Amino acid sequence: SLEPDKVSEMEMEQAKEKNVFRNVYYALEDEKERLVFEYTAGFNGKEELPAGEIAKKLKIHPSKVSRIRKKIDKMFRDRGI
């Protein structure tokens, strides 16, 4: 049967995504960008928050949160996710 292969393929995919997550995280330039990433993705034990909440929490303008999120999206796309 094909089932066991499917499972390992899925696990490989998840492992790759975890890896990409970490790579993108460490490729970010400063702490604010990393925090936006953490709150957007619920990464490193942070809770997922909407952009407006992230802006308030980090005391930055909502448009900056959007800019950082766009940058992060592009980094994922560049890595094939």
C-alpha positions in Angstrom: 0.0 0.0 0.0 1.1 3.6 -0.5 0.1 5.0 2.8 3.4 4.8 4.7 5.1 6.8 1.9 2.4 9.4 2.1 3.1 9.9 5.8 6.8 10.2 5.5 6.3 12.6 2.6 4.1 14.8 4.7 6.6 14.6 7.6 9.4 15.7 5.2 7.2 18.6 4.0 6.5 19.7 7.6 10.2 19.4 8.6 11.2 21.5 5.5 8.6 24.1 6.5 9.9 24.2 10.1 13.4 24.6 8.7 12.3 27.4 6.4 10.5 29.0 9.3 13.7 29.1 11.3 15.8 30.2 8.4 13.4 33.1 7.6 13.4 34.0 11.3 17.1 34.2 11.6 17.4 36.0 8.3 15.4 38.9 9.7 17.4 42.0 10.5 16.3 43.2 13.8 14.3 42.4 16.9 11.2 44.3 15.8 11.0 42.2 12.6 11.5 39.0 14.6 8.8 40.0 17.0 6.4 40.8 14.2 7.2 37.3 12.7 6.6 35.6 16.1 3.3 37.3 16.7 2.1 36.8 13.1 3.0 33.1 13.1 2.6 32.2 16.7 6.3 31.2 16.7 8.6 30.7 19.7 5.6 30.3 22.0 4.1 33.7 21.2 0.4 34.0 20.7 -0.9 34.8 17.2 -2.1 38.4 17.1 -3.8 40.6 14.4 -1.6 43.3 12.9 -3.2 46.1 14.9 -2.4 44.4 18.2 1.1 43.7 17.1 1.6 47.4 16.3 0.3 48.4 19.7 2.4 45.8 21.5 5.6 46.8 19.8 4.7 50.6 19.7 5.2 50.8 16.0 2.9 52.1 13.3 0.5 49.6 11.7 1.9 50.4 8.3 5.3 49.3 9.5 3.8 46.0 10.7 2.4 45.6 7.1 5.7 46.4 5.5 7.5 43.8 7.7 4.8 41.2 7.0 5.2 41.8 3.2 8.9 41.4 3.6 8.4 38.1 5.5 5.9 36.8 2.9 8.5 37.5 0.1 11.2 35.6 2.1 8.9 32.6 2.3 8.0 32.8 -1.4 11.7 33.1 -2.3 12.3 29.9 -0.4 9.4 28.1 -2.2 6.8 28.2 0.5 
